[in-house]
Amino acid sequence: MNTSSPETKSPLPSSQTLHQQLRENLRTEILGGRYKPGSQIPTEAEMISNYGVSKITVRRALQDLTSEGLLVGHRGKGTFVNPSKFSTAATLLFIHAEETSPQHPYTQMLINGVHSENSNARPFRVELMARPYMELQSDDDTTVEQLAKHARISGIVALPRLRKAQVQRLLDMDIPVAIIEHTDYETLPGMVTIETGPSSVYDYQLRHIKEIGADRVGIITDYMTLPPTHIDNIRLTMKKFDVPIIEDAFEPADFGINDARAATLRLLDRHPDLDAIIAIDDLTALGALMACQERGLRVPDQIAIIGSGNMLGDHSHCGITTVDTQLEKHGKLAARAVLRMISGRDVEPRILIEPTLLRRSSS
């Protein structure tokens, strides 16, 4: 028998009757996982004592929840959470960047974080969908909404690949949305963002650049598919740490080692005297390392390299200094937030995860 007393609840609106208040309290406990599928809830006597209400109030609340299918009564045994109500696992749709495959370390670490929140108490499965950058989409594109409808999607975890109008239509369908990293629109009710902050990755990279005394810095980044303000933000951060700006030292690269290597060689052709390179992620940093070695540059004596994401692990023989953005934690907290919203529980609209600089041999 479950004899645990319920947690203290904040008062519900006074317009609700006592049995409605008790019903909502119990529903929140059940959907939130306090009472597991198949488990027995407190007896009538226990609820009368715990909540300070009458027997008729308890019975009316239980009757409502039994009619909904959340509870089932067994004569002579008590009232139980109906396991058949929870027999179908939730389905989360993970929307990743079209330019990175699910096997890319960045995407894979996020997906691993999402899966880590899976449990017997609240099982779910994950479907994957690749989407282009928002500026390449139309507000009228309903691809995601159609998939969500026909595949019976319960909630969505996405990189910033959804336009505001698309998010709003999903929320209108009662499908909660968690977006990992920045959006260029405000958070909407029923939506949460999981972000790196309050300091940015570039804050950590450029602070370290200043600490090691580098002043000829090149940037390898994917700014061709990022918001137009992205390079402006990098310049502002460089000014913040008094790092000199070289106007044509920003070089675009697709995700991956080979393209980053080629981008670094182009950058070094223009500026052979660079003494530091900041890379958008660790694979880009690895490509930059290969390019510098090809040019006979000693790392870090002649040129320092700093990546992001901690994608190569603590024991990488490459020794890439990186900013650990805790990608798996981003995925885990995004999945947790969506599952809480599916259960009707409140979540913070904006969750910040502070990164950490990991100093290794490349700087």
Phi, psi and omega per residue, in radians:
M1 nan 2.428 3.109
N2 -1.532 1.895 -3.095
T3 -1.860 0.149 -3.119
S4 -1.221 2.432 3.127
S5 -1.471 2.525 -3.120
P6 -1.181 2.722 3.090
E7 -1.223 2.729 3.095
T8 -1.114 2.295 -3.103
K9 -1.813 2.589 3.005
S10 -1.317 2.531 -3.046
P11 -1.023 2.423 3.029
L12 -1.504 2.908 -3.120
P13 -0.921 2.430 -3.062
S14 -1.137 -0.293 3.138
S15 -1.230 -0.260 3.140
Q16 -1.508 2.497 3.077
T17 -1.305 2.961 -3.120
L18 -1.067 -0.711 -3.098
H19 -1.236 -0.521 3.071
Q20 -1.214 -0.701 3.095
Q21 -1.086 -0.781 3.132
L22 -1.133 -0.722 3.124
R23 -1.036 -0.773 -3.129
E24 -1.192 -0.650 3.070
N25 -1.041 -0.823 -3.113
L26 -1.173 -0.705 3.120
R27 -1.048 -0.768 3.125
T28 -1.076 -0.721 3.125
E29 -1.096 -0.718 -3.084
I30 -1.240 -0.893 -3.099
L31 -1.188 -0.494 3.120
G32 -1.396 -0.109 3.053
G33 1.650 0.050 3.110
R34 -1.104 -0.717 3.059
Y35 -1.918 2.012 -3.026
K36 -1.365 2.737 3.066
P37 -0.946 2.247 -3.134
G38 1.559 -0.178 -3.111
S39 -1.486 2.737 3.139
Q40 -1.498 2.389 3.062
I41 -1.552 2.935 3.127
P42 -0.975 2.659 3.134
T43 -1.242 2.936 3.083
E44 -0.984 -0.778 -3.106
A45 -1.087 -0.703 -3.139
E46 -1.161 -0.696 -3.141
M47 -1.228 -0.634 3.072
I48 -1.043 -0.746 3.141
S49 -1.251 -0.779 -3.063
N50 -1.183 -0.717 -3.048
Y51 -1.726 -0.208 -3.132
G52 1.168 0.696 -3.129
V53 -2.122 3.037 -3.100
S54 -1.504 2.926 3.125
K55 -1.101 -0.677 -3.113
I56 -1.165 -0.608 3.083
T57 -1.104 -0.783 3.117
V58 -1.081 -0.808 -3.077
R59 -1.144 -0.658 3.119
R60 -1.164 -0.699 3.113
A61 -1.117 -0.773 3.133
L62 -1.145 -0.642 3.122
Q63 -1.107 -0.733 3.119
D64 -1.060 -0.814 -3.096
L65 -1.232 -0.523 3.058
T66 -1.206 -0.687 3.101
S67 -1.115 -0.584 3.102
E68 -1.286 -0.287 -3.108
G69 1.623 0.008 3.138
L70 -1.305 -0.527 -3.117
L71 -2.116 2.719 3.039
V72 -2.459 2.335 -3.126
G73 -1.698 2.452 3.063
H74 -2.105 2.029 -3.060
R75 -0.964 2.247 3.099
G76 1.420 -0.084 -3.107
K77 -2.059 -0.634 -3.131
G78 2.274 -2.873 -3.111
T79 -1.970 2.379 -3.020
F80 -2.243 2.690 3.009
V81 -1.214 2.222 -3.049
N82 -1.217 1.910 -3.081
P83 -1.139 -0.520 -3.111
S84 -1.178 -0.409 3.107
K85 -1.168 -0.425 -3.064
F86 -2.008 0.335 -3.059
S87 -1.273 -0.430 -3.135
T88 -1.659 2.108 -3.131
A89 -1.200 2.595 3.063
A90 -1.181 2.692 3.076
T91 -2.080 2.084 3.098
L92 -1.782 2.374 3.070
L93 -1.724 2.099 3.092
F94 -1.752 2.047 -3.112
I95 -1.805 2.047 -3.112
H96 -1.986 3.032 -3.102
A97 -1.238 2.397 -3.122
E98 -1.082 -0.537 -3.071
E99 -1.417 -0.124 3.083
T100 -2.138 2.320 3.134
S101 -1.364 2.888 3.070
P102 -1.076 -0.316 3.136
Q103 -1.507 -0.182 3.094
H104 -1.087 2.388 -3.069
P105 -0.909 -0.688 -3.132
Y106 -1.057 -0.896 -3.133
T107 -1.151 -0.745 -3.082
Q108 -1.093 -0.702 -3.139
M109 -1.159 -0.667 3.075
L110 -1.115 -0.790 3.133
I111 -1.095 -0.718 3.086
N112 -1.026 -0.701 3.103
G113 -1.118 -0.713 3.090
V114 -1.054 -0.851 -3.108
H115 -1.114 -0.520 -3.086
S116 -1.138 -0.307 3.131
E117 -1.490 -0.096 3.125
N118 -1.200 2.518 -3.141
S119 -2.735 2.860 3.095
N120 -1.114 -0.532 -3.116
A121 -1.260 -0.595 -3.126
R122 -2.442 1.310 -3.079
P123 -1.300 2.628 3.021
F124 -2.671 2.810 3.032
R125 -2.068 2.810 -3.029
V126 -2.105 2.236 2.993
E127 -1.861 2.567 -3.102
L128 -1.933 2.550 3.102
M129 -2.571 2.265 3.102
A130 -1.666 2.376 -3.127
R131 -2.358 2.560 3.076
P132 -1.289 2.966 3.098
Y133 -1.058 2.638 -3.022
M134 -0.972 -0.666 -3.072
E135 -1.191 -0.251 3.104
L136 -1.628 0.056 -3.101
Q137 -1.921 2.986 3.081
S138 -2.016 2.591 3.064
D139 -1.049 -0.437 -3.081
D140 -1.516 -0.068 -3.140
D141 -1.221 2.044 -3.090
T142 -1.922 0.372 -3.097
T143 -0.994 -0.817 -3.096
V144 -1.147 -0.765 -3.108
E145 -1.116 -0.692 3.128
Q146 -1.132 -0.742 3.094
L147 -1.106 -0.767 -3.139
A148 -1.030 -0.666 -3.130
K149 -1.235 -0.870 -3.011
H150 -1.384 -0.475 3.118
A151 -1.633 0.068 3.124
R152 0.949 0.924 3.122
I153 -1.268 2.327 -3.117
S154 -1.563 -0.550 -3.111
G155 -2.872 2.876 -3.044
I156 -2.248 2.313 2.955
V157 -1.995 2.178 -3.005
A158 -2.450 2.543 2.821
L159 -1.275 2.950 -3.078
P160 -1.173 1.281 -3.132
R161 -2.220 0.340 3.116
L162 -2.151 2.293 3.062
R163 -1.349 2.786 -3.096
K164 -0.986 -0.743 -3.128
A165 -1.097 -0.637 3.116
Q166 -1.173 -0.761 3.106
V167 -1.053 -0.764 -3.106
Q168 -1.090 -0.699 3.124
R169 -1.147 -0.657 3.080
L170 -1.126 -0.737 3.118
L171 -1.132 -0.622 3.081
D172 -1.136 -0.401 3.072
M173 -1.536 0.129 -3.095
D174 1.086 0.620 3.056
I175 -1.892 1.919 -3.131
P176 -1.197 2.652 -3.058
V177 -2.286 2.299 2.980
A178 -2.077 2.189 3.139
I179 -1.924 2.241 -3.124
I180 -1.589 2.142 -3.084
E181 1.344 -3.076 -2.847
H182 -1.119 2.703 2.908
T183 -2.217 2.754 3.062
D184 -1.739 0.536 2.980
Y185 -2.511 2.865 -3.035
E186 -1.271 2.772 3.083
T187 -1.184 2.392 -3.129
L188 -1.811 2.694 3.077
P189 -1.016 2.283 -3.085
G190 1.600 0.105 -3.117
M191 -2.255 2.591 3.099
V192 -2.374 2.582 3.032
T193 -2.022 2.411 3.064
I194 -1.922 1.983 -2.947
E195 -2.240 2.683 2.956
T196 -1.349 2.243 -3.126
G197 2.978 -3.140 0.048
P198 -1.293 -0.339 3.073
S199 -1.483 2.510 -3.124
S200 -1.472 2.889 3.063
V201 -1.030 -0.707 -3.130
Y202 -1.143 -0.522 3.041
D203 -0.997 -0.834 -3.102
Y204 -1.190 -0.751 -3.123
Q205 -1.119 -0.813 -3.061
L206 -1.328 -0.521 3.022
R207 -1.087 -0.723 3.114
H208 -1.169 -0.686 3.073
I209 -0.978 -0.781 3.141
K210 -1.131 -0.717 -3.111
E211 -1.096 -0.631 -3.088
I212 -1.562 -0.017 3.016
G213 1.447 0.277 3.093
A214 -1.343 2.512 3.140
D215 -2.481 0.155 3.041
R216 -2.175 1.519 -2.902
V217 -1.884 2.279 3.004
G218 -1.863 2.600 -3.104
I219 -2.101 2.118 3.015
I220 -1.827 2.009 -3.020
T221 -2.559 2.873 3.126
D222 -1.678 0.757 -2.994
Y223 -1.207 -0.182 3.117
M224 -1.167 -0.434 3.133
T225 -1.993 0.190 3.108
L226 -1.807 2.892 -3.127
P227 -0.961 2.607 -3.122
P228 -0.996 -0.422 -3.115
T229 -1.383 -0.078 -3.011
H230 -1.052 -0.870 -3.128
I231 -1.148 -0.631 3.078
D232 -1.047 -0.699 3.128
N233 -1.145 -0.664 3.095
I234 -1.115 -0.782 3.138
R235 -1.055 -0.723 3.133
L236 -1.094 -0.695 3.134
T237 -1.200 -0.641 3.084
M238 -1.092 -0.723 3.086
K239 -1.128 -0.666 -3.138
K240 -1.012 -0.687 -3.119
F241 -1.761 0.217 3.076
D242 0.995 0.730 3.058
V243 -1.709 2.151 -3.104
P244 -1.001 2.445 -3.134
I245 -1.734 2.173 3.016
I246 -1.807 1.958 -2.921
E247 -1.019 -0.663 -3.102
D248 -1.790 0.484 3.121
A249 -1.793 0.404 3.059
F250 -1.887 2.020 -3.041
E251 -2.116 2.181 3.124
P252 -1.324 2.586 3.074
A253 -2.614 2.417 2.975
D254 -1.193 2.829 3.125
F255 -1.160 2.368 3.103
G256 2.259 2.734 -3.036
I257 -1.177 -0.829 -3.022
N258 -1.117 -0.785 -3.130
D259 -1.179 -0.608 3.098
A260 -1.152 -0.661 3.083
R261 -1.061 -0.823 3.140
A262 -1.110 -0.707 3.131
A263 -1.108 -0.688 3.137
T264 -1.168 -0.690 3.103
L265 -1.094 -0.698 3.074
R266 -1.087 -0.738 -3.137
L267 -1.125 -0.737 3.138
L268 -1.222 -0.482 3.049
D269 -1.085 -0.675 -3.141
R270 -1.392 -0.630 -3.032
H271 -2.356 1.340 -3.113
P272 -1.176 -0.215 -3.102
D273 -1.721 0.270 3.084
L274 -1.028 2.503 3.082
D275 -2.036 0.095 3.064
A276 -2.810 2.572 3.036
I277 -2.286 2.248 3.036
I278 -1.796 2.245 -3.098
A279 -1.983 2.594 -3.074
I280 -1.174 -0.517 3.075
D281 -2.656 3.138 -3.022
D282 -1.259 -0.553 3.086
L283 -1.193 -0.659 3.042
T284 -1.095 -0.730 3.105
A285 -1.092 -0.656 3.123
L286 -1.151 -0.718 3.050
G287 -1.080 -0.689 3.095
A288 -1.125 -0.693 3.107
L289 -1.055 -0.772 3.138
M290 -1.081 -0.739 -3.137
A291 -1.115 -0.738 3.141
C292 -1.122 -0.689 3.118
Q293 -1.150 -0.653 3.084
E294 -1.059 -0.641 -3.135
R295 -1.441 0.037 3.108
G296 1.353 0.331 3.130
L297 -1.517 2.311 3.128
R298 -1.467 2.200 3.111
V299 -1.856 2.165 0.107
P300 -1.751 0.128 -3.021
D301 -1.032 -0.745 -3.132
Q302 -1.750 -0.544 -3.121
I303 -2.591 2.323 3.120
A304 -1.718 2.608 3.136
I305 -2.290 2.294 -3.118
I306 -2.282 2.220 3.132
G307 -1.866 -2.771 -3.110
S308 -2.751 2.493 3.037
G309 1.921 -0.325 -3.078
N310 0.897 0.803 -3.059
M311 -1.418 -0.329 -3.066
L312 -1.667 -0.071 3.071
G313 1.483 2.874 -3.083
D314 -1.196 -0.388 -3.016
H315 -1.908 0.382 3.135
S316 -1.098 2.283 3.122
H317 -1.225 -0.245 -3.138
C318 -1.318 -0.433 3.077
G319 1.122 0.716 -3.116
I320 -1.354 2.089 2.961
T321 -1.123 2.357 -3.012
T322 -2.553 2.831 2.985
V323 -1.800 1.954 -3.130
D324 -1.355 1.890 -3.125
T325 -1.587 0.068 3.108
Q326 0.968 1.047 -3.058
L327 -1.069 -0.740 -3.130
E328 -1.107 -0.605 3.100
K329 -1.160 -0.632 3.061
H330 -1.016 -0.838 -3.132
G331 -1.136 -0.716 -3.126
K332 -1.097 -0.830 -3.107
L333 -1.223 -0.544 3.077
A334 -1.136 -0.810 3.110
A335 -1.097 -0.730 3.139
R336 -1.071 -0.748 -3.139
A337 -1.107 -0.754 -3.136
V338 -1.117 -0.756 3.141
L339 -1.115 -0.656 3.081
R340 -1.127 -0.733 3.137
M341 -1.184 -0.634 3.062
I342 -1.040 -0.632 -3.131
S343 -1.430 0.039 3.122
G344 1.437 0.290 -3.125
R345 -1.725 2.662 -3.114
D346 -1.362 2.614 3.030
V347 -2.374 2.749 3.031
E348 -1.184 2.351 -3.089
P349 -1.201 -0.331 -3.107
R350 -2.476 2.100 -3.124
I351 -2.021 2.185 -3.099
L352 -1.842 2.412 3.084
I353 -2.130 2.034 -3.076
E354 -1.379 2.216 3.132
P355 -1.360 3.048 -3.133
T356 -2.409 2.364 3.051
L357 -1.434 2.234 3.081
L358 -1.925 1.867 -3.100
R359 -1.403 2.141 3.103
R360 -2.275 -2.946 -2.924
S361 -1.279 -0.228 -3.107
S362 -1.348 -0.098 3.060
S363 -2.428 nan nan
